[in-house]
């Protein structure tokens, strides 16, 4: 028995305008539960409105959640009133972490001045600043030139986002944060150069943390060599990297340089039907830069980390639980309510059979997504029963939970 998994990186029912993730909070959280995850911290996007108004909208969509949910706030503009909203979110709304993009100029990216201002405010208030660290402006030039040269296949998604640009942005964020009291957390770290920067900062005693995701640990950029448009299934940011980077990430999990494993579940269907083009990778059939960036994974994280981590001897049983539950709960103000089996914790429990072998198939998933990046992969170790606050919600293949039984988690500010 292990504590329910805590996945602090999901994009459920996220409307980008030009694309929308296909999982609702109902389908996405049911999929999470079947995968042994009972707590999800999802990204609420400020979008065109104020952060407080965006949270209201997020709450409406999240009402149908079947497991407990918290929210991080993505800030895509810092203008008059933004920092007042940040303070209100932390003090009153239980939203104690903020995500800033260093990529996607003109859409989500903040400039360095805005990043500095948010970090300074967050540091004073004990909030965590999450960063998508890639040098967006340089990537934009590389992408534009690739498309103009007729290099429009999905594999050019990778070659236009080189790992050094993740390393550069990671180091820049660490440097800027050093002028403030902010605790920072790098989402979906994929590159050795980024890991090196985080490792050095941690050795210097800085409050710098990073997560990676199962796809960076179990897949490589070889997937982009697939025939035809199939490689679009692996178009997420950052892209899959070479084996050298993957080996470094496993080392980072061992040394503690990496603090958590999250999914970045951001599901866009491969096929256009049945949900429509808005929800589909097919938008980019003629141009990789138009493929919605994101991939699924909410249902397979806990089992994959057991199979490829514990069974192969790369991480211990305890480290597995720490990476998928305890550490993310601690970092994001949920511990010991979540991520722990102790008196006073919520009875979020997973009965896991470490010996049962099974095969990952999208057709058997509970998510609405129509593919898995791990299709056909055999894994040993399977979630058998899941309890949410003492209620049995998953019993083998049977769903006993219900939409809306998830609670909103008001998180506490932390100075991890
Ligand atoms: Zn993400």
Boltz pocket constraint, residues with backbone or C-beta under 6 A from the ligand:
constraints:
  - pocket:
      binder: B
      contacts: [[A, 9], [A, 11], [A, 264], [A, 266]]
      max_distance: 6.0
